[in-house]
Amino acid sequence: MFRKDKGSESTAVAVDEAAVLANLRKIIDPDLHRDIVSLGMIKDLAINPGDGGARVSFTFELTTPACPVRDQFKKQAEAATLDVPGVAAVDVKMSANVRSSGPASSAGQIQLPGVKNVIAVGSGKGGVGKSTVAANLAVALAQSGARVGLLDADMYGPSVPALMGIRAQPRVDDKTLIPNEAHGVKLMSIGFLTDEEKPVIWRGPMVGQAIKQLLGDVRWGELDYLLVDLPPGTGDAPLTLIQSIPLSGVVVVTTPQEVALGIATKALQMFRNLRVPILGIVENMSGFHCPNCGHETNIFSLGGGKSAADANKVPYLGGVPLDEAIRVSGDEGLPVPAGQPGSVHSEPFETIARKLAAQVSIQSRRAIPLVVK
């Protein structure tokens, strides 16, 4: 509960809801470009008169728990309310309700009624650390308070079981797979269902069918975000995913050097041609900071991801440096946002996760009704 200074006048003026909302309308969401009142973010507004002035309380409902300006919003809401004549104190409760941003399902597509947003993570080529990025982003979103799932759709090289530190075979209930769970994330991977030492030797149609089963035959439950770690390339797996379920968008992972950027750009154009929103580009292996001498070395160049994002007019979500702690965390099955939250090692993933959540909110903007109060 925030209160005005004792010297502030607050006893002579009656406070009504319209006055409070008028001040709150001055706060503009920087991503959605509308005021927080018309976006329906102010819930359960209550005004309780008192001898020393009115006490105002309400819930501030964000579009994602990973909102990058959450603390700023709270401070602005408190200040705006206390600025209303007659208000002596304000109590702002912060909450979040992730909106769905994907298009409506069409005939023949898989129905995932509890999943609000399906986000593909692709790269176009192997060796860029796409699975590591996907796993760490999923955990970072879960750490923010979101309900998150991660589907490992890389049939030929499933790595999510190792990255997340779990290899148990999922349970089956009424012919439906119950996903494993680790670090607050629901998980499904072909790696849970096959011998980890034997290769998967399948033709394209079998890969497509397997992806459909791992989407539709799994009891995902209620999820704000389902991240799908795609295999490299632009073949059966991404095409099957796009045809099977409405996507909220795709994140493209690349490294800074030209050979990776060229292939990543082709993957980006494929998704764009298929009318899948591009949520942003992530530059992995973005520079190396020597922990011993402090020297910065751009082993794979630097800034290519940002340049590609600018050239293609898509968001740049951020870079992840070469970091031994990230490599060790992957080997140990403990992603850094879970094992070292808030550290210099997890900060890149936490920042990218907040920016990604903001982009999903932007995609959902058309679905957010205008609230007139």
Secondary structure, 3 states (H helix, E strand, C coil): CEECCCCCCCCCCCCCHHHHHHHHCCCECCCCCCECCCCCCEEEEEEECCCCCEEEEEEEEECCCCCCCHHHHHHHHHHHHHCCCCEEEEEEEEEECCCCCCCCCCCCCCCCCCECCEEEEECCCCCCCHHHHHHHHHHHHHHCCCCEEEEECCCCCCCHHHHHCCCCCCEEECCEEECEEECCEEEEEHHHCCCCCCCCCCCHHHHHHHHHHHHHCECCCCECEEEEECCCCCCHHHHHHHHHCCCCEEEEEECCCHHHHHHHHHHHHHHHHCCCCEEEEEEEEEEEECCCCCCEECCCCCCHHHHHHHHHCCCEEEEEEECHHHHHHHHHCCCHHHHCCCCCCCHHHHHHHHHHHHHHHHHCHHHCCCCCC
